[in-house]
Amino acid sequence: MWVIALHCGAGAVAGATFNVRTLIALVAIATVECLVAAAINGLSAALLSIGALIAVQVGYLAGVYLRSALERAGIAQPSVRPEHQR
């Protein structure tokens, strides 16, 4: 169960700090983790790893929400990255 909590925390930190490309990288790492756990330990470990994969995504959404709430409260500054020029 602590694995799911760690993955959720990692997703929340990524959501509050980084953009969506970081989420894609985290999901890729968690997917590899899931496949390795299934190959080594069987189905029960694979199901726990799938829960961790979902926890990364839920944590990311929680981090994004936390960041927007802090920006609205005036505690955090919005990102000032310029948009891509085409």
Secondary structure, DSSP 8 states (H G I E B T S, - for coil): -HHHHHHHHHHHHHHHHS-HHHHHHHHHHHHHHHHHHHHHH-HHHHHHHHHHHHHHHHHHHHHHHHHHHHHHHTSS----------
